[in-house]
Amino acid sequence: MKIDINSDMGEGFGVYQLCDDAALMGVVSSANIACGFHAGDPAIMTRMVRLAKAHGVGIGAHPGLPDRQGFGRKALPFSADEICQQVVYQLGALRAIAQAEETRVAHVSFHAAMGNMINQDEALAARVMQAIARIDPALIIFSQPGSLIERAAAAVGLPGLTLFLVDRAYDANGGLVPRGVAGSVIKEEQAVRARVRQFLQQGTVTTFEGEALPVRARSILIHSDTPGSVELARTVRSEIEANGDCVAPAAEVLAQ
């Protein structure tokens, strides 16, 4: 079976960078590239596109709210029209860079607060997906399984790929345990290996409360700002391959 490994990348600005993007690009199969609002800039975006092309990694837009100081993690009072404009602007910027580098954007993965806002408002989700579909109906939408984003994408015919967040703890309802809670970010090698193995072999994850929760996903997300994210990605990839599965970009996973 083919499994995608994706990560949020290019989340720096100017001379500042969050992680070793070049090393991470050699491990993942899909890159969610920050598009200049919560992080990123033209030079970083171009570098990420070139790295992804060189490594055969799927290129994705990672739009977020215009909030560098808060890293796009705080909900801001934008209207539905403004959110749509922000998504279109960021997607358009990355598509232009990709086209100039003779490649293309294959997917969209929303960042933090922007994703939460879209996922909590049915009308907003519908408007955003309609806008994306008008730009490119082949764009793959990354989302949590059973989410409003997944349903809104399907409603307009956009292909979707659901995610398993290997480095974040889940609660009993399938939500993420807030980052401020001890144990919410998982980075120890053996714990990560066990979670990947359980996901691949049983299709479940053990929740924060200790119960087995079904997870319907074909892509594993690794946050680049998780400490040791490169080693974490290598651990995930090695466990997938040890299980007899194959790591592949989102488009190849869906084509299987």
C-alpha positions, 0 to 999 in steps of 0.5 A, spaced: 500 500 500 502 507 498 502 512 504 504 519 503 508 523 508 507 530 508 510 536 512 509 543 513 515 547 510 518 553 508 515 556 515 521 561 515 522 569 513 528 572 510 534 569 514 530 565 519 528 558 518 524 553 522 527 547 521 532 543 516 527 544 510 532 541 505 533 535 510 526 534 511 525 534 503 529 528 502 524 524 507 517 526 505 513 525 499 508 531 500 510 538 502 505 543 504 509 550 503 507 556 506 505 562 502 507 568 505 502 570 510 503 566 516 510 565 514 514 564 508 516 569 502 518 569 495 525 567 496 523 561 501 517 559 496 521 558 490 527 554 494 522 550 497 519 548 490 525 547 487 527 542 492 521 539 492 521 538 484 528 535 485 526 530 490 520 528 486 516 531 492 508 533 491 508 540 492 502 543 496 500 550 498 499 551 505 495 558 506 494 561 513 492 567 516 496 574 515 499 573 522 507 572 522 507 574 530 502 569 532 504 564 526 497 563 524 495 560 530 490 565 533 483 566 529 482 573 527 475 576 525 476 576 517 469 575 513 468 569 509 470 573 503 476 576 506 478 568 507 476 566 500 481 572 498 487 570 502 486 563 500 486 565 492 492 570 493 496 565 497 494 559 492 495 563 486 502 566 488 505 559 489 502 556 483 505 562 479 512 560 482 511 553 481 509 554 473 515 558 473 519 552 475 516 548 470 512 544 475 505 544 479 501 545 485 498 538 487 494 539 493 492 544 498 493 544 506 490 549 510 494 552 516 492 552 523 487 558 525 485 558 518 484 551 517 480 551 524 475 557 521 474 554 515 472 547 518 467 550 523 463 554 518 459 550 513 458 556 509 465 558 509 468 551 507 463 551 501 465 558 499 473 556 499 472 550 496 468 553 490 473 558 489 479 552 489 475 548 484 474 554 480 482 555 480 484 547 479 478 542 480 484 537 480 487 540 487 487 535 492 485 537 499 488 535 505 484 534 511 482 530 518 477 524 516 470 526 517 471 533 517 467 539 514 473 541 510 473 533 507 465 534 506 465 541 503 471 539 498 467 532 496 461 536 495 464 540 489 468 534 486 475 536 489 479 530 491 481 529 498 486 525 502 485 524 509 491 525 515 493 522 521 497 526 525 503 522 528 506 527 532 500 530 536 495 526 541 488 525 540 482 526 544 476 521 545 472 525 540 478 525 535 480 532 536 487 534 537 489 535 545 491 542 545 499 544 545 499 547 552 497 540 555 503 536 557 504 530 552 500 533 547 506 533 542 509 526 541 516 526 539 520 520 542 522 515 537 519 508 540 512 512 541 512 514 534 514 507 531 508 504 535 503 509 533 505 508 526 505 501 526 498 501 530 495 506 524 498 501 519 496 494 522 490 496 525 487 503 523 487 506 530 490 510 534 490 510 542 487 516 545 490 521 550 485 517 555 488 510 553 482 508 548 483 505 541 480 510 536 479 508 528 483 513 524 481 513 516 487 516 513 492 515 507 497 520 509 501 522 515 503 529 517 509 531 521 509 538 523 516 541 522 516 545 528 516 539 532 523 538 535 527 533 531 522 533 526 527 531 521 529 525 525 521 524 526 520 523 519 525 518 518 522 514 523 516 514 520 518 513 513 522 507 516 516 504 520 512 504 513 517 501 509 518 496 515 511 494 514 512 493 507 508 499 505 511 504 500 511 512 501 509 516 495 506 523 493 498 524 495 497 524 487 500 517 487 496 515 493 489 517 490 491 514 483 492 507 487 
